[in-house]
Amino acid sequence: MAADKTKIDGVQRMVKGSDLLVRTQEELGVKSLYGVPGEENLDMGLRRIRTSGNQFVQSNGAAIRLKSINWFGAEGENYTPHGTWGRSWRGIIDQIKQLGFNCIRLPFSGYMATSNPVPPSSVISASANPDLLGLTALQIFDKIIDYCLASGIYVVLDHHRRTAGVGADGSPVGIGYTLANWKASWAIMANCYGGKINVVGADVHNEPHDLNWATWAGYVEECGNQIQTIAPDWIIFCEGVGSDASGAFWWGGALGGVATRPVVLTRSGRLAYSPHEYGQSVGVQSWLAYDGQTAPAGWPNNLYAVWRAHWGFIFEQNIAPIWVGEFGGKYGLDGTGAVNPTLSPHGDLEKQWTANLCKYLNGDFTGDGSNDLSAGKLGISFAYWALNPNSGDTGGMLKDDWQTVQTVKRNLLNTILAG
């Protein structure tokens, strides 16, 4: 991929082939997009994002809330986001925007970045996506990111796994994949996309639940500082571990260690924390209510203290922005949208969990119905898991046909997509 890029003053500016030539002067607020032959001229309408206190802020000083959704698949052996086997990849992105999201979390694997394989032909529809046939994984990312740019959609890149596969592998370092390998994979992604104004930054590793906080924080600093030597405008997103002083929590959700050992990067204004937060579809937790069981004392208002202790204090105390990188559930539904309590129990209780989480994200920190945000502040940013209907734990925002929206799920997010 390096041969496909031309650098000007250390920033990627030009992409070969049918992609776009982008010239940006974001600090001056001047932006133009020049189409190559056969391409439309489109207005980006986006600005670089940094952090200030607990807010994401654009280069013109305006706060912005990242209202995101996960579109997974490239971290697995398809080497491309899922759904391309049945419908247009552009149509998927268009639908994401129509649903009200302004950002996509895009997972990849370290293997995908360093090996840049060509996806199997069986996972790309020749009729729906002829322009993806024969492309490498990173060439497909090029097209997705450029189309998101033209569509006014931000992207956060997520090192979801070391090797291509499914699930969370618990650490960015493992057998056959060293700290140097991890940093090398991010160097490739930063060199490819550091100059893209719509790529917000790097979610440096997914759910590092095998690590203690001190070890993980040190890793984030080492990797994050290297990334920012290549992509100085990128925000580094730091997930949580699996437990903290408040006890065991969801993988990726425990950020209590920030209170005494925050992550400190060389470059200021470029750090956010990204917990993962789930409900009844994903597992059993003492603070959640389940069908046929006695609910925890104070349910559902007991949830607010749990969120505040594990990650919410970071936002409330103005330490850094929070971007909840994953949350979602089945809500009693199956992949056709039908109510199916056998396949998907606890649906009504999970809806209560989500409704209260949305209240918290919008700035009601105690559940008393009041807005606790300081004047001029926007609520907590988020990334719903997932667009894909083939998520085993949660299902998706789309039904199994990869076309039709699960309106119950979409409506649960009304307050945060509008707020």
N, C-alpha and C positions, 0 to 999 in steps of 0.2 A: 504493500500500500504506500510505502514511502515514495515510490517512484511516481505515484499518481498525484502527489501534492507539491505545490510550489510555496516556499516560505518567503514572506516579506517582513523584515524586522522581527523574525522569530514567530510570526503568527500565520496560521494557515489561511490562505486567501482563495486558492483556485482549485477546482476539482475537474478532472478530465471527463470526457465523454458527454453524456446527455444531462449531466448535473448542472449546477448553477455557479456562476462567477459572482462572488459576494464581496463587496467592498464596504467596510463599515468605519464610521467615525463616531462611535457611540458616545464618547465623552463630550462631543460637540452637539450631540443630538441630531446628527446628519446621517441618514441611512439611505442607501439605494441598492436596488437589486437589478442586475443586468442579466437577461435571459440569453442563453446561447441559441443558435438557430433551431427553430422548432419548439422552443419553450416560450410560455407566456411570461410577460413581465409582471411580477407580483410584488405587492408591498409587504415587507416583513411585519411591520407593526410591533416589533419587539425591541426590548432594550436589555442590556446586560443587567444581571442581578447580583447584588452583594448582600451582606447582612449589617444590621445596625440594631444593637440591643436584641430584642426578641423578634424583630421584624425582618422580612425579606424586602429589600429596597431596590428599585430600579435606578439606572444611572441618572435619571432626571430628578431623583429624590422622592418619587412617589412610592409608597408602600404597595406591595403586591402579595396576594395570597396564592400559593401554589395549590390548585384544585386538581389533583392528579388521579390517574388510574394506572394500574399495572397491566402490561400487555406482555405476557411471558412466552417462552418457547425457545428463544435463541440460546438459552443456557443449556438446553438439552441437545440431543443428537439430531434434531431437525436443523439446528444452526440458523434458524430464522424464526421470528415470532409466529405463533400458531395462527391458524385460520387461513393462511395463504393457499392451502390445499383446496379451498372451496369458494373464496370470494376475493375481490380486488383488494389489494393492500391499501390502495388509496381510499377505497370505500370504507375500510375499517377506520382509518384515521379521520375521515370526514364524519363518521358516526360518533367517534369519541368527542369531537368538537361539538356536534349537535347535542350531545348529552349534557354539555355544560362544563366539560373539563378543559383546562388550559395547559395541562402538563401530562406527560407520559413517563412512567418509570419503566425503563427498558433493560431487563436482565440479560446478562451474557455470562459465559464461562471464561476462565483464564485460557483454557485450551482453544476456544473459539477465537480469542484475540491473537494468540501467538501462532496458531496453525492456519487460521483463515480458510477453513475448508469450504468446498462447494456443497450446499445442502443437497440431500437426496432428491432426485427429480420427482419422487412420489409425494413430496410434501408441498409442492408448488403446482398449482393448476396452470396448465399450458394455455387454457382459454381465458382464465381470469387474470393471470399474471405473466403474460409472455415476456414482459420486460425484465422479469427476475430469473428466467431460465438461464442456467450456466454461470450466473454470478456467484462470487464468493460471499461468505457471510458478511464481511465488512463492506463489500460493495452494496449489499442489500441495506445495511445500516446507513450507508451514505445516502441512499435514495429515501429511506424513511426519514432521516434527520432533515434532509433538505426539503422534503415535502411538508414536514412539520413546521419548518421555518417559514415556508411560503404560506402556510395555513394559520400562522400565529400561535403555534403550540410549542411550549418548552419541553425539554427532555432531560431526565436525570438518568445517567448510566449506572447500572447496578452490577457489580462483580458478585454474581449470585452463587457461583460455585467455582472450585478450582478446575475440575474436570467436567466434561459434558455429561449431564445426567439429570436426575430429579432429586429433590429434597435439599436440606441444608447440611453442609458438611462440617459446620461447627467452628472452623478456624480458617484463616487465609493461608495457613502453613500446614503442610501434612507430608506424608510419604510421597516422594517424587515431585513435590511442589514446594519449593523453598520460599523464604521471604524475598529473595532475589527474583524468583519466578513471578511472584505476585506483583512486585514493583515493575517488572518488565512488561507484564500484561497491561498495567495501567499506563506505562510510558507509550505503548502502541496506541491505546485509546486516546490519550491526551494529545499525541502528535496528529492523530486523524481528526479529532473533533474539538481541540482546544480553541480553534478560531471560529467556531460556529456560535453565533450570538445567542442561539436558542438552547444550547447545551449548558444547563445551569451548573452541572458539576458531577462529582463522583461519589456514589454510595459505595464506600470502599470495600466492604464485604458484608454479605448477607448473614444475619443471625449467628454471630460468633459465640455460641453458647458454651463451647468447650473451654473458653478462656476466662480467667478472672479479669476484673476491671483494670487493674494496674497494667497487666500485660497487654491487654487490648488497647488501652489508651496510648501506650508507647508505640504500638504498631501503627495506630492511626496517625500519630505525629510523624513517624518515619516515612510512611507511604504518602501521606498527605503533603508533606513538605516537598517530596520529590515531584509529585504530580504538579504542584504549583510552580515548580521551576520551568515546566513545559507549558502548562495552561494556567497562567497566573490569575486569570479572572474566575476560575472555577471555585465553587463552594465545595468543601469537603463535608460529606454527610456521614456522621458517626452513629452507628446503631448501638443498642445496648447489648449486654451479655445475658446470661440466663438467670442470674440471681444477684441480689445486692443486700445491703444491710436490712432492708425491709422484707427479705425472704425470696424464695423462688418465684419466678415470674415467667411470662411467655418468652420463648427464645427471641432474642433481639430487643426485648422490652425493658430490661433492667438497666436503668441509667442513674440509679441512686448514687453511684460512685462519683458522679460529676460534682456533688456537693463539696467533696474534700480533695478530689483529684481531677480537675477539669482538663480537657484536651487543650493544648496550647500550640498553635501553629505559628510558624515564622511570619506568615502574612496575615495581618489582621482583617477582620470583616469578611472572612471567607470560611466560616465554620457554622454548621447546624447539626443538631442532634435528631436522630430518626428512630424512635421506638416502634416496635410492632405490637399491636393491641388486638386481641381477639375475644370472641364470645363463645357461646355454648357449642357451636358446630365443630370447633377445633379441639376442645378438650375439657377436662374437669378442673375447676379452680374453686377454692373455698369461698371466694367473694361473689360467685355467680349463682343464680337460681336455676333449678332444673325441674322439669315436669316430674311430679310424683314425690318430690322431696321438700322438706321444710326450707323455705328461703332464708338466706342469711339475714341477720338482724338489720333492720333499716332498709332492706331492699326496696328500690334500686339506688337510694341515695347513698348507700354505703360505698358505691363505686367511686365517688369523687375523691375520697381519701386515698383509695388505692392508686388512682391515676396520679394524684398530686405527689405521693411518696415516691413512686417509681420513675416518673419522668416529667410530670406537669410542673413541678417546682422550677424547672429550668426556664420555662416560659414565664411563669408567674413572677419570678425574681429577676426577670430581664437579663438573664445570663446569656442566652442565645436563642435563636429561633428553634421551634420544634416543627418537624415535618413527619407526621405519622406515616411511615413508609408502607405499612400494610395494616388493613383492618377489613373485615367483611364476614359474611356468613351465608347460610342457606335460608334461614328465616322460615323454616317449615315447608319449603318448596322443593320440587324436583327440577330436573333440567328442562321440562316442558312448561314450567310455570304453574303446574298443578300443586295444590296443597297435599303434602304426603308426609304425615307425621311418623310413619314407619321408617321411611328413608331419612327423614329430616325432622327429628323431634325438637322440642323446646322452642318452637318457632316464635310464639308470642313473647316468651321471656327474652329471646334473642333480639326481638324488635325493641323491647324496652331497653336492653343494653345499648343498642345502637342509638336510640332516641336520646338517651342521656349522654352518650359519648358526643353526639353532635352538639348538644347543649354546652358541654364542656369546651369543645373545640371552638364554639362561637363566643366563648368568654364568660359563661356562667360557671365559675370555679367551685361553687358549693352546692349547686342544684336547687337554689332557693328562688330561681326565676329572675334574678337580677343580672345585669351586665356588668362584669367586673373589669372589663378592659379599660385601660387608661384612654383619655381623649385622643383621638386620631389613630389609635392602634387597630389593626386588623386581627382577626382570630387566627387560630392555629392552622397551619397548612397540613395537607394530608394526601395520601395515595391509596385509593380503594383497591382491595384485592378481591377479584380481578375482573378484567374484561372477559377473559376466557371462561367459557362454560365448563371446560375440562379440568378445573381445579377440584381435586378430590375432596378437600376439606370444606370448601365454601361454595362450589359452583361459581357462576359468573354473573356479570351484569347482562350478558347475552344468554339466551336460551340455547339449547343444544344444536339448533339449526345455524348458529353463528350469525344470525341476522336479527332476530326479534328480541327486543329489550324486555328484561324482567321488570315490569313496571313497579311491582312492590318494592324491589330493591332500589330502583331509581328514586321512587318517592320517599324512601327513608332518608335520602341524602338531600332532599329539597332545601332544608334550612342551611346546610353548609355550602351547597353549590350557589345559593343565592346570597348567603350572608357574608 
